[in-house]
């Protein structure tokens, strides 16, 4: 299933990035392309299923839906940012 592999790749990427940060990961902001072939609700369902029982369970997702089919990221699910709590500011 194409959706499942996209979500697995996204979850793996978040795990890798979060491992190198201090603090507790509490949120992720995503951009969902107009041609990504998945709705924001469906993406959220798959993400919750994939992260159930992991350190990412309960992560707050903010999903910005792009509507321009000509946008450079129209076919992509892009991890825009991660939000951490308890980080020491430098």
C-alpha positions, 0 to 999 in steps of 0.5 A, a space after each residue: 500500500 503506497 500510503 503506508 510506505 509514505 507514512 512509515 517513511 515520515 515516521 522514520 524521519 521524525 524518529 531520526 530527527 527527534 533523536 538528535 534533539 533535546 526536550 520532548 517532541 510534542 508536535 509536527 507540522 506537515 504540508 500535504 500536497 494537492 496531488 498527494 492522493 491522501 486527505 488530511 484526515 486519512 493521513 492523520 488516521 494512518 499516522 496514529 495507527 503507525 505510531 501507536 505504542 511508540 514514542 510518537 504516540 499522541 504527537 500533535 499533527 498540524 497539517 497544512 493542505 496545499 491546493 495548487 496542483 502546480 505547486 512544486 510539492 503538489 505530490 508530496 507530504 512534507 515535514 515542515 517542522 517539529 515542536 519540542 518542549 523542555 529544550 534549553 535555549 541557546 
